């Protein structure tokens, strides 16, 4: 499985870059200057317009309350929440961020808790009294958790502090991909087969599952991340199962090529192979179109009948959905045979026949997995000599999850002069069965 190492590293780099690009800061500190004179005046000045019972009650309480001295007002507001600082670091910080021209009680500034001298603030919220030579300046601060950052207009450099790391990860993955393309090694038959492609596909699914599973932990979003976590676990398990399934197929092909489980190895004349894949394309088209027409008739009858019976908006939407499904099936009926044709067309044709499966010019079929079995093997002469393998595997369907067998047939052309060997292959399968 060494052929999966490069894709694994590349996918890990890409998904890690995506995760860290949008990972928020675990915590930020919001700070703003406090204008106590304005706050004092607002509290002790009668309201000009009273709207609603709450404002009237508030005004009544204000009018009955004695006016506290200004210093006592400040002391009451900051009691048990005040930190007095007079160090040079704090004075330089105050001059930098709260200079006279930048003074505004409505202006919020955001900092990382690890910044100096902000790292001295340990409480969730409070006030800082900054003492200079001839001035006293008050700053209010409160800590913001990651889930609260959406409510504030925070610069991206602070809100997403891991973006530089994400860029490095993405560039490393891109560089690794570029180097692997330049030093591209020709994949061996098992790695280049449909089984190898399946391994790479499910590897991507497993990496996506891991990323979704880590999402709530990296984004500090517990409750909202629960759906992503469970979806990630399901994707990760599905990817791992698919990886094992196709990995066993790759292992089976390696054994066949190595001769351990090999019954026959055939190559073909280009013209004979072209004749076979043209015939195979026509046969698959007819099969797919027959199935498409059958399903289309059923879907159309159900959809039109439901719409005629109900004649409401919901039935119309159901009909439109079923018509869209027909279009999707039509695309599958066209595309699927073409994809098979393209795969078979690559190379001049090469077949390995083994005790547990077949390698047919890139396509892998096996019946040695759980629930699979070989049903029959026969040698036919028309339209040209071919071995026809029929095998089945278990499928699940229905709400009660009942099992049924899905059958698949594989046609393997017999090269000129190999009819006797083909007969021996049939006999060996029959004896084994």
N, C-alpha and C positions, 0 to 999 in steps of 0.2 A: 504493500500500500504506500510505497514511497512516492508514487506519482501524485498523491494528495497533499504532500508537504507544502509545495509552493502555493497551490490554491488556498490551503488552510491559513498560511501566514498572510497572504494578500487579503483574504476576507476578514481575518482578525484585525488587521490594520485599518481597513476601511470602516468596519463596524465600530471599532474603538474610536476612530476619528469622529464618526457621527455622534456617538454617545457623549464624548467629551466636548464636542462643539456646542451642544445645547445643555450641558450640565450647568446648573446654576451654582452660585456661591452658597455654601452651607449656611452662612450668616453674614449680615452686614450691619453696620451701625449707622443710623440716620442721626444727623446733628443739625440743629438750627439755632441761630442766635435768639435770645429772649430779650424783648423790650419790656422791662417791668413797668416803666412809666405808662406805657400804652395799656398794659394789662390792668394796672391799678385804676387808671381812668375809666376803662371799660366797665369795671366792676362797680365803681362808685358813682358813675354818671347815670341819671335816669334815662330810660329808653324813650325815644321820641314817638315811636309807633309800637303799640301793643297789639299783637295778633295772636289770638287764641288764649285759652285758659291757662296753658302752661307758662306763657310769657307773663301773663298777669300775676300768676302766683309767684313767679320768680321775682318780679318787680316788687311785690308786696314784701317778700322776705328781705330783699335788698334794702328797702326803705326802713324796715324795722331793725336792721342790723346796724350796730354802731360802727363808725368808720375807724378802722385800725390804722395806726401809723404806717408809713411806707415801709420802713425797715421790718416792722412786725408782719406786714403783708408778705414780704419776700421770705421771711423766716418760716411763716406758716406754709407757704407753697413748696418750699424746698426741704422741709423738715425730714430728716433721716434719708434724704436722697442727694445730699450735697457733698461734692468733693471740691476742696479748695486746693488750687495748684498755683505755684509761683516760680516754677523752674524755667530755665532758659529754653528748654525744648518746647514747653507749652507756650511760652511767649512767642517763639518763632513760628510755631504752628498757628497761633491766633493771628499774628500779623499776615501770614500767608493766605489764610482762608477767610478771615473776618476783618479785613482791613476796613478803614472808614468808608472808602468808596464802595465796598462790596457789602456793607452792612444792610441786612434786610431780614426782618423776623420771619418772612414768608419763604425765604430761600433755604431749601434743604440741601445738605451735603452728605455724601455717603462715603464710608470708609470700610476697609477690611479690619476685622478685630485684631489682626496681627500687626497693623501699622503702628509705628511709633509716633507719638506717645499714647495713641488710642488704646494700646494693649494694657494700659494701667486701669482701664474701666472694666470692672468685673460684674457689676450689677446689670439686670435686664434693662433698667432705665434709670434716669436721674439727671442731675444738674451738675455742671462744672463751673466753678467760680475761678476765672482766670485773673490773677492779680498782676498788674504791671506796676511801673513806678508811680504813675499818677492816675491809673485807670483801673476799673473793675468791670469785667465783662462776663456775662452769664450765657452759657450754652446748654441747651437741653439735648439729651441723647436718648435713644431707645434702640434696642436690638431687633432686627428684622430677620425672621426665619426664611428659609428658601421658598416656602409656600406663600409668603406674603409679598414677595418681590414684584409680582404682577400688578400690584396696586399702585406702584410708584414709578415715576419716570427716572429710572436709574440708567446711567451710561452702560453700554454693553461690555465695556472693558472691565467694569466691576461686577456686573450681573453675571457674566459668563467668563470667569477668570481662567478657564482651562482651554481657551480657544487657541492659544499659541501651541499648547501641547497637542491639540487636535490637528493643527496644521502640520506639525512635525510628524505625527503618526501617519497622516494621509500621504505626505510627501515620501515617507519611508516606504509605504505600501506601493506607491506609484513607481518609485525608483526600483524596488524589488521586482515589480511586474515588468518594467522596461528591461532590466538586466536579464530576466528569465526569457523575455522575447528575443533578445539579441543572442543569447546563448541557448536558443531553443533546441531541446533534444527531441528527436523523433520518438513519439510514444510507441511502446510496444503494442502488440495486438490486444492484449487484455485491457490495457489502460485506455486505448483508443476505441474500444468496443462500446456498445450500448450499456454494458454493465459499468464500465469506467465512467461514462457520462452520467449514469444514475448515481454513482458514488459522489461525483462532484456536485450534482444537483442537491442531493440530500445533505451534503456537507454544508452547502449554503443555508438550507433550511435549519440545520442544527445550530449554525452560527447566529442566525436570526433569532432562534429560540433562546439562546444564551443571552443575546442583547436585550430581548424583551424581559427576561427573568431578572436581569440586573437593573432594569429601568427604574423601578420604584426605589431601589437602594441608592443609585447614583443621583436621582433627581429629588430625593428627600420627600417623596410624596407617597405616603403609606396607603391611605384608603383609595385614592384615585388610581394608584398603581396596581391594585389587586387584580383587575381584569388583564392588564398587560402581563403580570406575573404568571397567572394561570395559562394565558395564551402562550407565553414563552415556554412554560413547562411542557405543554402539549406539543408545541413545535419542536422542542428539543428532543422529546422522546420519539416523535415521529421521524425526525431526522436521524436519530441514532438507530432506530429499527430499520429504516430504509438503507442506511449506510451498511449495516450488518448484512442485510439481504443482498444488496448488489456486491458487497465485498466477497460474499461466498460465491457469487457467480464469477467474479474476477479470479478467485482462487481456483474454481473449477476449470476455467479456460486455461490458466497457467499449467495445470496438471495435464490437460489434453495436449497442449502444445509440447510439453516436456515428454510426452509419450507414456505417462503413467496410466491414464485412463483412455488412451486413444484407440479407436477402432479403425479409423480411416482418415486420410488427409488428401483432399482433392483440390486441384487447380484447374482452370478452364481456359479454353481457347476464347479470345475476346469476342469473336462473332457468336459463338454458342452462348456465352454469358449474356451478351446483348439480347439475344433472342429470349432467354429466360426472363430477364428483368422486364422486357416489354410485355411478355405474357403475364407476368406477375402483376404488373401495373393494371392491365385490363381486368384481371380477375378481382383484384382488390377494389377497383372502381365499381364493378358490378355488385360486389357484396355490400360495399358501403352505401351505394345508391339504393339498393333494395331495402336495406335497413332504414335509411333516411326516409324513403317514401312511406314505409310502414309506420314509423314513429310519427311522421308528419300528419298522416291521416288520423291517427288516434288523438294527437294534440289538437288538431284543428276541430275535430268533432267535439271534443270535450270543451274547448274554449268557446266555440260558436254556440254550442248548446247551452252552456252556462250563461252566456250573455243574452241569448234569446229568452231564457227563462227568467232572468232577474231584471234586465234592462235598467241597471243603475250604474253609478260611477264606478263602484268597486268592481263590478263584473267587467266593465270596459277596461279597467286597468289590468285585470287578470288576463283578458283576451290579448291586450297589447304585450304583456309579459310573455305569454305563450307564443305569440308571433315572433318576438325577439329570440325566444329559444329555438324556434324553427330556423331562423337565420343563422344562429350559432351552429346548429347541427349541420346546416348546409355547408358552412365554412369548413367544419370538420370533415365532411364527406369529400370535400375538394382537396383540402390540405394534407390530410393523413396519408392517402396513397402517394402523393407527391414526395412527402418526406421519406417514406419507405423507398421510393424509387431513387431518390438522391443518395440515400445510404448505400443501396445495392450497387449503384453506378460507380461508386468510388472504387478504383482498382479494377483488376481484370477478373476478380472473383476468387475467393479462397474459402474452403470449408474444412472444419475439423468435426469429426463425429466421435463422440465419447460415450462412455457407459451412462453418464448422468446428464448429458446435455449436448447441445450443438452450438458451434460457432459458425454463423453464416455471413461471411463478408462484413463483419462488424456487428451484426445482430446476435445476441446471446439468448438461447432458450434452454431452460434447465427444469428438471423434474425431480431433483434430489432434495428439495426443501420441504419443510413441514406442510402437509396438506396437498402436496403436488404428487402426481404419478403419471407414468407413461401408459396411455390407453392402447395404442396400436401403432404398428409400423408395417407399411406395405410398399412394394415396388410396382409402379404403374409404367405403362409404355406410351401412353398418349396424353398430351400431344407430343411428348418426347419422354425418354426414360427419366423417372424421378422417384425419389423416396418421399413418402408422405408420412410424417410423424404427427400423431394426435396425442396431446397430453392435456391434463386438466389440473385445476387448482381450486382451492376453496375460496368462496366469496361469502360476504354477509350482506343481508338486506332486511328491510322491514323494521318496524318499531320493536318487534320482539327479537330481532337479530337472529333470524334463522339462517342456516348455512345451505349453500347450494354449490354445485360444481360448474365452473366456467371452463369451456373447452377451447383449445387453440390448435390450429393445424399449421404445420411448417412443411413447405415443399423444398426439397433439396435436389437439384438436377444431378444426374449421373453423367460424368464425363465419358467421352468415347473410349471404349475398351475397358471400362471399369464396371461393366454389368455383373461380372462374376463376383467382384469384391462387394458390390452392393447387395447381392444375394446373401453373401456371408454375413454382412452387417445385419440384415433382416433376421437371419437365423440366430445370431448371437443375442439380439434383443428378445426374440421369442423364447430362447432357452433361459434367459435371465428372468423373463416374466413367469 
